[in-house]
Amino acid sequence: MPTLYLLTRPQFTADYQRFLAANGVAWKEGDASDAERLVEFAGRVCYMSFGARQSPRDNAAYIANLIDQGHDSVLEHANWTFLLEGVSRAFTHQLVRHRVGFSYSQLSQQYYDQTTADFVPPVGLEQDPVAHAAWRSAVDAARNAYQTIQSRLHSENSGGKAGKERLRAIRSAARSVLPNATETKIVVTANARSLRHFLVLRGAIQGDAEMRQISGLIYTMLVDEAPSLVVDFQNIAGENELPWIIRRSEHQS
């Protein structure tokens, strides 16, 4: 099963109070997370809607109105960094196509020895013993081929740049036989607006269970961290089912 580790979250420092004092305005704050307060504050700066100019909306209603009006650029100020583990390279090949608002650092197959690599089976494959056996045979053969290629090409590491480049060449040759199912780890930094876009595109793909699993982890993280930023999404999966992350308006229609 894939796992998400939250590494960093938005931190809204007290220095905003110095800005308010310098401009002679007050901000009636509600109860919200740092990420939600940051989004609201950034939105209010656009119109200097503090003090007498502040609407009676609380934080959740303010953000909901921003999203409803399509004024969601301020959501880009809220960023999270998380580590995904137990995912396949097939998944990450699709994930890294999301470029705007995302940054990545992934386990390198050129530098990290994959001799004991794990493989991520497609969800549901175990329900067909013959298909599962064929898959297991293929990934085991790939691991064995990797080990053979690496051991046959390996020579004494002479050290220095030449030695490092020789090792890189060996592992580059060996990794060429590894399948999309190879397990990998990837660190992701993304902002709230981009994560919302990811959930719209990837959260309910019927034919990609792994993508839906990761979408469910990201959605759960955001619900825990800043629920107002994903209040218009929901997980409609039943008990013991994979997530289906969709916009509430889509479910109602």
Backbone hydrogen bonds, N-H to C=O, Kabsch-Sander energy under -0.5 kcal/mol:
donor,donor_aa,acceptor,acceptor_aa,energy
3,T,85,E,-2.7
5,Y,83,L,-2.7
6,L,4,L,-0.5
7,L,5,Y,-0.5
7,L,81,T,-2.9
8,T,81,T,-1.9
13,T,11,Q,-0.8
16,Y,13,T,-1.1
17,Q,14,A,-1.8
18,R,15,D,-0.8
19,F,15,D,-1.2
20,L,16,Y,-2.2
21,A,17,Q,-2.4
22,A,18,R,-2.3
23,N,19,F,-1.4
24,G,21,A,-1.0
25,V,20,L,-2.3
29,E,27,W,-1.2
32,A,30,G,-0.7
37,R,33,S,-2.7
38,L,34,D,-2.5
39,V,35,A,-2.0
40,E,36,E,-2.3
41,F,37,R,-3.0
42,A,38,L,-2.6
43,G,39,V,-2.1
44,R,40,E,-2.5
45,V,41,F,-2.2
46,C,42,A,-1.1
47,Y,43,G,-0.6
47,Y,44,R,-0.9
48,M,44,R,-1.4
49,S,44,R,-1.8
50,F,48,M,-1.7
51,G,26,A,-2.5
53,R,50,F,-2.1
54,Q,51,G,-1.7
62,Y,58,D,-2.6
63,I,59,N,-2.6
64,A,60,A,-2.3
65,N,61,A,-2.1
66,L,62,Y,-1.9
67,I,63,I,-2.5
68,D,64,A,-2.6
69,Q,65,N,-2.3
70,G,66,L,-0.6
70,G,67,I,-1.0
71,H,66,L,-2.3
72,D,70,G,-1.2
75,L,72,D,-1.3
76,E,73,S,-1.7
77,H,74,V,-1.4
78,A,75,L,-1.2
79,N,77,H,-0.7
80,W,190,A,-2.5
81,T,8,T,-1.6
82,F,188,V,-2.8
83,L,5,Y,-2.8
84,L,186,I,-2.8
85,E,3,T,-2.4
86,G,184,T,-0.6
87,V,184,T,-1.3
89,R,180,N,-0.8
89,R,182,T,-1.4
90,A,180,N,-1.9
92,T,88,S,-2.0
93,H,89,R,-2.1
94,Q,90,A,-0.9
94,Q,91,F,-0.8
95,L,91,F,-2.5
96,V,92,T,-2.5
97,R,94,Q,-1.3
98,H,95,L,-2.3
99,R,97,R,-1.1
102,F,99,R,-1.8
103,S,189,T,-2.0
105,S,187,V,-1.7
107,L,185,K,-2.5
112,Y,108,S,-1.8
113,D,111,Y,-0.5
117,A,114,Q,-1.9
120,V,181,A,-3.3
125,L,122,P,-1.9
127,Q,124,G,-1.7
128,D,125,L,-1.8
132,H,128,D,-2.8
133,A,129,P,-2.3
134,A,130,V,-2.1
135,W,131,A,-2.2
136,R,132,H,-2.7
137,S,133,A,-2.4
138,A,134,A,-2.0
139,V,135,W,-2.4
140,D,136,R,-2.2
141,A,137,S,-2.0
142,A,138,A,-2.0
143,R,139,V,-2.3
144,N,140,D,-2.4
145,A,141,A,-2.5
146,Y,142,A,-2.4
147,Q,143,R,-2.4
148,T,144,N,-2.4
149,I,145,A,-2.9
150,Q,146,Y,-2.5
151,S,147,Q,-2.3
152,R,148,T,-2.5
153,L,149,I,-2.0
154,H,150,Q,-1.3
158,S,156,E,-0.6
163,G,159,G,-1.3
164,K,160,G,-2.0
165,E,161,K,-2.6
166,R,162,A,-2.0
167,L,163,G,-2.1
168,R,164,K,-2.2
169,A,165,E,-2.2
170,I,166,R,-2.1
171,R,167,L,-2.5
172,S,168,R,-2.2
173,A,169,A,-2.0
174,A,170,I,-2.4
175,R,171,R,-2.6
176,S,172,S,-0.7
176,S,173,A,-0.6
177,V,174,A,-1.4
178,L,175,R,-1.7
182,T,179,P,-1.7
183,E,118,D,-2.7
184,T,87,V,-2.9
186,I,84,L,-2.1
187,V,105,S,-3.2
188,V,82,F,-3.3
189,T,103,S,-2.3
190,A,80,W,-2.3
191,N,101,G,-1.2
192,A,75,L,-1.0
192,A,78,A,-2.2
195,L,191,N,-2.4
196,R,192,A,-2.2
197,H,193,R,-1.9
198,F,194,S,-2.3
199,L,195,L,-2.3
200,V,196,R,-2.1
201,L,197,H,-2.1
202,R,198,F,-2.9
203,G,199,L,-1.9
205,I,202,R,-1.0
206,Q,204,A,-0.7
208,D,205,I,-1.4
212,R,208,D,-1.7
213,Q,209,A,-2.3
214,I,210,E,-2.3
215,S,211,M,-2.3
216,G,212,R,-2.2
217,L,213,Q,-1.7
218,I,214,I,-2.6
219,Y,215,S,-2.7
220,T,216,G,-2.4
221,M,217,L,-2.2
222,L,218,I,-2.3
223,V,219,Y,-2.5
224,D,220,T,-2.1
225,E,221,M,-2.3
226,A,222,L,-3.3
229,L,226,A,-1.9
230,V,227,P,-1.3
231,V,228,S,-0.7
233,F,230,V,-2.0
234,Q,246,I,-2.1
236,I,234,Q,-0.6
236,I,244,W,-2.0
241,E,238,G,-1.8
245,I,203,G,-2.4
246,I,234,Q,-2.2
246,I,244,W,-0.7
248,R,232,D,-3.2
250,E,247,R,-0.6
251,H,247,R,-1.7
252,Q,248,R,-2.3
253,S,249,S,-1.5
